[in-house]
Amino acid sequence: MKIFMIVGMIMMSAMADAQTIRIIGPDSRQPDLRWQVVNDTVMGGQSSSRFERNGAEVRFSGFLNTDGGGFASLRSERLNADLAPVTLIRLRVKGDGRRYSVRLYAQGERLSYQHSFSTVADEWRLLELNIRDFYATWRGRRFDRPPLAAEEIIGVGLILADGLDGPFEIALDRLEFDTALAQQASIQPR
């Protein structure tokens, strides 16, 4: 009887892992995914940012300037993954105490869907964000739109637009889409 329980647990664990689509981190399904920095300079702002890879980790940093804009963002190229079955996005981040947002981009849409989260300076946090809780936004304005369907997601990104001038830095060592909450305790965004 014990052996059947162990085999069953292993099979369930393997099935759960099969639904995880890792974009950043060890065993990423898209290790060569390219990223693009888009700052408020596209509209006359003065913010600056950069990103760098350190192994499987991605670090996004720079200086936010609210004079004439006030945002810095990082966007992925088109994702090559079937996200239809997923229900959440999981990230492991180490921030600087500022409030960031994850952005999801949909096929054929000019707007994005976003969900904000707080960071704690120099502390790694595991965040799990339900895709249905993301809201539509365009140029900083919120729109009343139906929830985003996972199968429509074609890209992902980060944005900092917290209205505070100054340096910023956030590191991600895991970004993945999944169908269930992690086995370990997670910290939900505020």
C-alpha positions as CSV (number, residue, x, y, z in Angstrom):
1,M,0.0,0.0,0.0
2,K,2.8,2.4,0.9
3,I,4.5,1.8,-2.4
4,F,1.3,2.7,-4.3
5,M,1.1,6.0,-2.4
6,I,4.7,6.8,-3.2
7,V,4.3,6.0,-6.9
8,G,1.1,8.1,-6.9
9,M,2.8,11.1,-5.3
10,I,5.6,10.9,-7.8
11,M,3.2,10.7,-10.7
12,M,1.2,13.7,-9.4
13,S,4.3,15.7,-8.9
14,A,5.5,14.9,-12.5
15,M,2.1,15.9,-13.9
16,A,2.2,19.2,-12.0
17,D,5.7,19.9,-13.2
18,A,4.6,19.2,-16.8
19,Q,2.2,22.2,-16.6
20,T,4.9,24.6,-15.5
21,I,6.2,26.8,-18.3
22,R,9.4,28.5,-17.0
23,I,10.5,31.6,-18.9
24,I,13.3,32.7,-16.5
25,G,15.3,30.4,-14.3
26,P,17.0,27.0,-14.4
27,D,15.5,24.7,-17.1
28,S,13.9,27.6,-18.9
29,R,11.9,26.6,-22.0
30,Q,13.1,29.8,-23.7
31,P,16.7,30.3,-22.4
32,D,17.5,32.6,-25.3
33,L,14.4,34.8,-25.0
34,R,15.3,38.4,-25.9
35,W,14.2,41.4,-23.8
36,Q,13.7,45.0,-24.7
37,V,14.0,48.1,-22.5
38,V,11.2,50.7,-23.1
39,N,11.4,53.8,-21.0
40,D,9.5,57.1,-20.9
41,T,12.1,58.5,-23.3
42,V,9.7,57.4,-26.1
43,M,7.4,60.3,-25.0
44,G,10.0,62.8,-24.0
45,G,10.8,61.5,-20.5
46,Q,14.2,61.2,-18.9
47,S,14.2,57.8,-17.1
48,S,17.0,55.3,-17.9
49,S,17.3,51.6,-17.4
50,R,19.1,48.5,-18.5
51,F,18.9,44.8,-18.0
52,E,21.5,42.1,-17.7
53,R,21.6,38.3,-17.4
54,N,23.7,36.6,-14.8
55,G,23.3,32.9,-15.5
56,A,19.6,32.2,-15.3
57,E,18.9,35.4,-13.4
58,V,17.7,38.7,-15.0
59,R,18.5,42.0,-13.4
60,F,16.6,45.2,-14.3
61,S,17.9,48.5,-13.0
62,G,18.2,52.2,-13.7
63,F,17.0,55.6,-12.6
64,L,13.3,56.7,-12.6
65,N,12.7,60.4,-13.4
66,T,9.2,61.7,-13.1
67,D,9.9,64.9,-15.0
68,G,8.2,64.4,-18.4
69,G,7.3,60.7,-17.9
70,G,8.0,58.5,-15.0
71,F,8.3,54.9,-16.2
72,A,10.9,52.3,-17.0
73,S,9.9,48.9,-18.4
74,L,11.3,45.6,-19.7
75,R,9.4,43.5,-22.2
76,S,10.0,40.0,-23.6
77,E,9.9,39.1,-27.2
78,R,7.0,36.9,-28.3
79,L,6.7,33.8,-26.2
80,N,6.7,30.5,-28.0
81,A,4.6,28.6,-25.6
82,D,1.0,27.3,-25.4
83,L,-0.3,29.0,-22.2
84,A,-3.9,28.0,-22.6
85,P,-3.9,25.7,-19.5
86,V,-2.2,28.1,-17.1
87,T,-3.9,30.1,-14.4
88,L,-1.1,31.9,-12.6
89,I,2.3,33.5,-13.1
90,R,5.0,32.8,-10.4
91,L,8.0,34.9,-9.9
92,R,10.9,34.9,-7.5
93,V,12.2,38.5,-7.1
94,K,14.7,40.4,-5.0
95,G,13.8,44.1,-5.0
96,D,14.6,47.4,-3.5
97,G,11.5,48.2,-1.5
98,R,9.7,49.7,-4.5
99,R,6.4,48.7,-6.1
100,Y,6.6,47.1,-9.6
101,S,4.0,45.6,-11.9
102,V,4.1,42.5,-14.1
103,R,2.6,43.1,-17.5
104,L,1.1,40.5,-19.8
105,Y,0.7,41.3,-23.5
106,A,-2.2,39.9,-25.6
107,Q,-2.4,39.1,-29.2
108,G,-3.9,42.0,-31.2
109,E,-4.1,44.4,-28.3
110,R,-2.4,47.8,-27.9
111,L,-3.0,47.7,-24.2
112,S,-1.5,45.4,-21.6
113,Y,-2.8,43.6,-18.5
114,Q,-0.9,44.3,-15.3
115,H,-0.7,43.3,-11.7
116,S,1.4,45.2,-9.1
117,F,3.5,43.8,-6.3
118,S,5.6,45.2,-3.5
119,T,9.2,44.3,-2.9
120,V,11.3,44.2,0.3
121,A,14.8,45.7,0.0
122,D,17.4,42.9,-0.5
123,E,15.0,40.1,0.2
124,W,13.9,37.3,-2.1
125,R,10.2,36.8,-2.3
126,L,8.1,34.2,-4.1
127,L,5.0,35.7,-5.7
128,E,2.0,34.0,-7.3
129,L,-0.3,36.1,-9.3
130,N,-3.6,34.8,-10.6
131,I,-3.9,35.8,-14.3
132,R,-7.6,36.6,-13.9
133,D,-6.6,39.3,-11.4
134,F,-4.6,41.3,-14.0
135,Y,-6.4,44.4,-15.3
136,A,-6.2,46.2,-18.6
137,T,-4.1,49.3,-18.8
138,W,-2.8,51.6,-21.5
139,R,-0.5,54.6,-21.0
140,G,-1.1,54.5,-17.2
141,R,-4.9,54.4,-17.4
142,R,-7.0,51.5,-16.3
143,F,-9.7,50.1,-18.6
144,D,-12.8,48.1,-17.8
145,R,-12.2,45.0,-19.9
146,P,-12.9,41.3,-19.4
147,P,-10.2,39.3,-17.7
148,L,-7.3,38.2,-19.9
149,A,-7.5,34.6,-21.2
150,A,-4.2,32.8,-20.8
151,E,-4.2,31.5,-24.4
152,E,-4.1,35.1,-25.6
153,I,-0.8,35.9,-23.8
154,I,2.1,36.5,-26.2
155,G,4.5,38.4,-24.0
156,V,5.5,39.4,-20.5
157,G,7.3,42.3,-18.9
158,L,8.0,44.4,-15.8
159,I,7.3,48.1,-15.3
160,L,8.2,50.6,-12.6
161,A,5.9,53.6,-12.5
162,D,5.6,54.3,-8.8
163,G,5.9,58.1,-9.0
164,L,9.2,58.2,-7.1
165,D,12.4,59.7,-8.6
166,G,15.5,57.7,-7.9
167,P,17.5,54.6,-8.6
168,F,15.9,51.1,-8.8
169,E,17.0,47.5,-9.1
170,I,15.1,44.3,-9.2
171,A,16.4,40.7,-9.9
172,L,14.3,37.8,-11.1
173,D,15.7,34.3,-10.8
174,R,12.3,32.6,-11.7
175,L,9.4,33.6,-13.9
176,E,7.0,30.9,-14.8
177,F,3.5,30.2,-15.8
178,D,1.7,27.3,-13.9
179,T,-1.7,25.8,-13.2
180,A,-1.5,25.4,-9.4
181,L,0.0,27.2,-6.4
182,A,3.5,26.1,-5.3
183,Q,3.8,23.4,-2.7
184,Q,5.8,25.8,-0.5
185,A,4.4,28.9,1.2
186,S,4.2,31.9,-1.1
187,I,3.9,35.6,-0.3
188,Q,0.9,37.2,-2.0
189,P,1.2,40.8,-3.2
190,R,-0.3,43.6,-1.2
